[in-house]
Amino acid sequence: MRREKYVNVLLVFLILVVLNFISSRLFVRADLSSGKLYTLSRSSKEAVRNLDDLLIIKVFFSKKLPPNLLPLREQLSDLLEEYRAASRGKVRVEFIDPQKDKETESMVMRLGIPPVQMNVLARNKLEVVKGYLGVALFYGDKNEIIPVLNRADNIEYELTSRILKLVEGGERKVGFVLSGDDHSFDEDYSEVRDEMSKQYQVVEVKDSVPLDLDLLVVAGVSKLDEAMKKEIDSYIMKGGRVIFLADGIEVGENLQAHPAPREPLKFLESYGVRVKRDLVMDVSNEIAPFSSGYIRFFVPYPCWVKVRKENLSRTNPIVRDLSSPVFPWPSSLEFVGDSSLSVDTLVMTTHRSWTQEGYITLNPEMLPKPKPGGTEKRVLAVLLKGNFKSAFSDSTSEDTLLSPETAILVVGNSKFLEDGFVRNYEENLAFFMNAVDYLGFGEKLISIRSKLAVERPIKPVSDTAKTLFKLFNTFGMAVVVIVFGLVRYYIRRREKEAF
């Protein structure tokens, strides 16, 4: 018997050793999060699977990190293990403490990874220490640097975007046109500029459109002069892709708005889209801040349209994985092109939206109410593909100039991309960057970025349902207790009568 016990213990031990050996060779993990936040996307796996050379990823994290950054290190380690496994031996990962000696620290700083100040709690004292949170990627004779990686939610995008840049070579170029002089690229669109600069070379276009652009973004159309319109048209006729952010109304001071000039907007009709000179309002909206004297208050604001997930295209990758971008003071769009163009409606309002034209006061207390029968869905963003007619050719001539196969995206709003709105509504930036990636780079990065912008808004309910919920919460439990008491009283009375 004793011999059998020893044999059984030995067998269990051997089984555990074998299982441990097998598990060390197999990398299996279940990701139950919505959107698979902790699993490599297919784009990332393909990026490292198709490598022609060894990719070395060196992580320069200080050994002494604040407690709040320890999960970042663990998540980065787990994600890099997935990159390594997906690459089939083409990715090598090294973790290096930059502060282990002076020579290593000097090398890290020469790479362009700066030290950062971090707060560390030690021995009941809060100390400010110098540390490093950088990553360097080496591929052949090229390298890419992530100077500071201090967010856990964008690790995959930061890594894959740089891997693609290393593998595919060359930096794509995006031009940015600002209509008029009332906007500054650095002051009003700095958030967008910084985000685009991670992946693209961003240039502000003022006089002529460079022919080597991979994509052109036109922020505002109402103040384009004839020379710039001809430059943009020439770019499209050569097969260039364009994103137009066009406002049908102009928002002025003191919450007043008026229709945008008609002629510049007609420029877009040549390509198949009419931007209506109206203001779209919707029952699905965002809460906006207002001031009255020294009092600041927040109210639901129909002019800031919050798009619901069901009103985003379910097939196009630009918006497929988004849930609720916000468009402040948007205008509606109408397709007026011919049947040769492919039309993909990306963003719509609810069926309970309404519009206002002419001179409008934007004061929340003075906004017009929808007229009976005047509510319907409105289009806020549309993607067109095909061969476009030149805006400066004679439409009656048989020799109308046509572009090569290309694409144009039109959004009936430009303010959604300004810094104030991008900082408050992450999905606005995700929507725009998805569009830039789709038109300028393909679909490789869209699925990664869309995982970061997840919002789960409460589904709106009708006023009747709200009233019923309120009445139930107020009187429901009291009624239940009374009914329970009456039923119990009735049962006990029947039992007494039975005796």
N, C-alpha and C positions, 0 to 999 in steps of 0.2 A: 504493500500500500504506500509506504513512504517513498519507495522508488518511483511509483507511478506519479506521485505528487511532484517530485523533482522533474520528471520528464514533462509533465504538463506545464510547469512553470517555465522550463526551458523552451518548450514549443511556443508559448505565449510571447516570450521574450524575442524569439527568432521572428515570429510573425510581425511584431512591432518594429523590429529592425528593418524587415523587408518593406513594410508599409512606409516607414520613414524614408527609406531610400527611394522608393517610387515617387512619393510626394515631393521629394526634393528635385526630381527630374521633370515633374509635370507642374505647369503653372495654371492653376484653375481658380477662378474667382467668380462669384455671382454678384452682379450689380443690379440691385432692386430699385435704384433711384429712378425717378421720372426723367426721361430723356437720356438715361445712361450716362450720367455726369462723370462717373469714375471708370469708364471703359473707353478705350481708344476707338475713335470713329473709323469707318472704312477708309476715308481719305488719308488718315495718319498711317494706317497699316500699309496702304499701297505706296505711300511716300517712302517708307523705309524698306519695303519689300523689293522695290525696283532700283535700289542703289547699285551703282556700278563699282563703287569703291568703299573702303572702310570709313564709316562715320564715327568720329570720336566725340563724345559728349563729356565735357569736364564741368563738374559742379563745384563752384568755389563758394562753399558755405562755411562760415565760421563755426568752430566747434562749440563755442559758448553762445547759445542763442536764448532770447527771452522765451518764456513758456508759451506765449501766444504764437510763436513762429515754429515751434516743434512739429505741430501737425502739418505745416507746409513742407518741412523736410521729409516727413514720412510719406505724404502724398506724392511729392516729386519722385521719391525713390520707387514707390509702387508703379507710377506711370512710366518711368524710365525702364523699369523691368519689362513692362508690356511692349515698349518700343523695341527693346533688345530681343524679346521672344518673337515678335512679329517680323523682325529683320532677317531671321535665320542666320545669325552670326555676323551680320554686316554692321551692327552697332555695338560699340564698346563704351561703357560708362565708367567714369572715374569720379569719386568724391575726394576733394582735396581741401584741407584746411589752409586757407591763404596765410594764416598768421602763425604757421608752425615754424617758419624761419624768415629772415629778412629777404633772402633771395626769392623765395616763392611769392612773398607779398609784392616785391618789386615787379615780378613777372606779371602778376595779376593786374596791377595798375597799368602796366604798359599795354595790356590787352584792351584797356578801356573800361575796366570794372572798378568803380570808385568805392571807397569805404562809406558806410552809412552809420548814422548815430542811432543806437538802440538803447532802450531802457531795460535794465536787468535788475531784478530784485534779488539781492544776496545778503544773507546775514541780517535780515530785517532792515536793510538799507537799499534805497533806490539809487542805482548807479547808472550813469550814462557811459556806455562803452562803444568802441569802434568795432564794426563788423562788416562782413561781406555776404551778399546774397546774389551772386552773379552766376551765369552759365555761359560757357563758350562751346561752340560747335565747330569742329574741324573736318573738312572734307577735301581731300587732295591738297592743293595749295591754297584753298580758300577757307575763310572762317566767318562766322557770324557770332555776334555777342549780344547777350541779354544782360545789360548792366546791373539791373536790380529786379529780382523776381520776388515780389512781396505779397502776391495775391494767389490764393489756391485755386480760384475759379477760372483762371485763364491760362493755366500752365500749358495745356495741350495746344491751344491756339498759338501761343508764343513760340513753342518748339516747332510745330509743323510748318508754320508760315516761314520760318527761317530755314528749315530743311528744304522746303520747296525752292526757296531762293537760291540755296547752294546747289541743288541738283539741276534745276532748269537753267540757271545762269542768267545774267542780265537783270536789270531792275526795270520793272514796268513803270510807265510814266503817265501820270494823271494831271490834266490841266483843269484849272478852276477859274471860271469867269464870274465876276461879281457885277451885276447890273446896277449902274448908277454909282454915286459917290457917298451914299449914306451908310455903307457897310464897309467894315474892315475885315480882311481875311484873318489877321492876327487877333483882333479883338472880339469879333462876332462868331468866328468859326474855328477858334483855336483847338477845341476838343476834337473836331473832325480832322483838322490838319494833323494833329499829333497822332491820331489813330491811323490815318492813311499813311503817314510817314514811316510807320513800322514795316509796311509791305511795299509801298510805292514811292517813287520820286514825285513829289507834289510841286507843281509850279503854278503861279498865278498868271493867268493870261490877260493882258491888257490891250495890246494893239493887234497882234496877228496870232493865229492859232498854229502852233508848231505841228508839222506833219508827222513827227515821230511819236505823237501821243498815242497811248493805247486806249484812252478814254477821255472824254471832255465832260465836265460838269458845269452847267450854267445855272447859277443861283440867282433867280430873278430874271424876268424877261421884259418887264414893262418899260425899262429904261435903256434897252439895247439900241445903239445907233445903227445906221444903215451899214456902215463899214464893218462893224462887228457881226451883224447878221449875215453879210456876204462871206465873211471869214468862216463862220459856223457852217453855212450852207456848203461852201467849198469843201470843208472837212468831211461833211456827211456824204457829199457826192464822190469822195475818194474812198468811201467805205468806213469812215470813222463812226464810232458809237458815242452817243450823247445821252446824258441824263439832264432833263430840263426840270427845274423847280420853279414853277410859274404861279404867281399870285393873281387871281382875278380881281382882288380888291387891295387897296393900299391902306394900311392901318396907320393913322396919324396920332398926334398928341391929343390928350384929353379924351381918350376913348372915342374917337371919331374915325370913320372909315368912308372911303369913296371908291367908285369903280376905277380900276387901272385903265390907262390909255388903251384904246381899241386897236390901233395900228400895230404896235409891237406884238400883241397877242395873236393877231391874224397871221403872223409869221409861222406859228405852229400849225395853223390849219393846212398849210401846204404839205405838211407831213402826216396829216390825217387826224389831228386832235384839236378840238376847240376848247379853250379854257373859258368858261363862262364867267362873266363879270358879276358874280354873286357871292354871298356869304352863306356857307352851309352851317346849319345848326342841327343838333341831334339830341335825343333823350339819353343816349349813351355818351356821357361827357365826363370831363375831369373836374375836380374842385380847384378853383383858382383863387389867389389872394387879392384882396382889394383894400384900399385905405380910405377912411373918411375922417379927416382931421387927425387926431392922435390915435384913433382906433383902427386896428387891422383885423379884418374878418375874412373868412373863407366860405365860399358859396359854390354850389354846383353851377358850372358855366357852360351852357350849350354851345358856345363858340369854340370851345376846346374839345373837339370831337375825339372820343376814345373809341377806337375801332375794336370790335369784338372778334374773337377768333373765327367765328363762323362766317364773318364777312371778309376774311382774307382768303386768297386763292389757295385751294387745297392741293394743287398740283405744282405750282411754280415754287422752286426752292428759295426764292428771295423772301417769301413771306410764309411759306408752308409751316415752319416750326415756330413762328412768332405767335403772340397771343393778344397784345393790346398796345400798339403804338398810339401816340397822341398827336393830333394835328391841330394847331391853334389857328383859328380864323381861315379855314380852307375854302377853296372854290371847287365847284364841280366840273367834271370833264365830259366831253361828248365826242364819240368817234365820228369823223366826217370823211374818212378816207375811202378808197375803193376796195373791192373784194380781194385784190391781189395781196393785201397786207394781212399778216397774221396778228390777231388782237388777243391779248391776255389781260383780263381785268384783274389787277392785283389787290386793290383795296376798295371797299365800299362802305357806306354808312348802313345803319339799320333802315328798316322800312318806315320808321317813324321820324325821319329827318325832314327838315324844311329849309327853305332858302329865303333870303332877303336881297333885294337889289337897290341900286341908287345910293344916296347918302345915308349912312347908318350910324346910329349911336350904339356903342358897344357896352354901355353901362348895363350891368346885369339886371338892374331893376327896371330898365326901360326897353329890354329886348322884345321884339315882336313875338307873339304867340303863333303857332301854326294855324293856318286857315283850315276849315273843314274840307277834307278831301285833298289837302295840299301836301300831304306827307308821302314820301316814297324813298326808295333806295337811290343814292347818288354815288357816282364813281369818283374816287379821289386819286387813284393812281392806275396807270395803264401802260403796258409794255407792247410795243409794236415791232414786228420784224418783217423784213422784205426789202424790195427795191423802192426807194423813196424818190418822188419827183422833186426837182429843184424848186426852191421858193422864188427863184429869179428867172425861170424859163417861161416861155409863152405857152400857157396851158392849151391854147387852141392849135398849136403847131403839132405836126406829126412827129417832129424830131425832139420831143420833150426829153430833157436830160434826166436820166435815171441813175441812181446810185447802185453800186454793187450790193449784194446781200449784206445787210447790217441790221442794227437794232437801235431803237430810241425808247427811252423810258420817260414818261411825263408824270409829274406829281403836282396836283393843284395846290401847292403850298411850299413855301421856302423857309418859313420861320421855325418849323419843327426841327430844323437842323442847327439852329443857333445855340450858343453855349448854354444859356439858361435852361432851355428845354432838354438838351442832351444830358445835362447833369442830373436833371430830375427824372427823366424818362429814358432808361437804358435801351428800351426797345426802339426808340427813334434812331439811335446810332446803329443798332444792329440791323435795322431795316435798310438804312443807307449803305452801310458797309457791305451787306449782302448784295445789294444792287451793284456796287462798285466791283466786288469780286466776281459776280455773275457775268457782267459785261466786259470786265477787263482781265479776268483771270480764269474764268470757268467756275465750276461748282465745288472745287476742292475744299475751300475753307468755310463755305456757308454752313454746312452741317455742324462744324465745330463751334462757330460763334453763336449759332442759334441756341445751342445748349445752355449758354450763359444767360440768356435773356428769357427767363421763365417767370411768368406772373400768373397767378391763379385768381382772377377777380371773382367776386361773388356774383352769381348770375342774378340779373335784375328781375324783380317780381312786380306784378301789377299792383295798383293802389288797392284794389279789392282784397288781394291776398295779404297785403300789409295790414289792412284793417282787421282781417280775420285773425292773423297772428297776434295782433295787439290785444284784441278782445279775449283770445284764449289765454294769453299770458296773464291778463288781469283777472279774469273771472273763471278761467277753465278749471284750475285746481280746486277752487271752492265748489264749483258745480260737481266735480268728480267726488269730492268728500261727501257732499250732501246726498248724491245719488247712492254712494256706497252705504251711507248710514241708513237711508230709507230701505234699501234692499235688505240690509242686515236686520233692521227692525221688522220688516215683513216676514223674513224667514223665522226669526225667533217667535213671532206671534203665531205663526202657523204651527210651530213645534209645540207651543203651550196648548193650543186648541186641540192638537192631536192627543195630548195626555188627558 
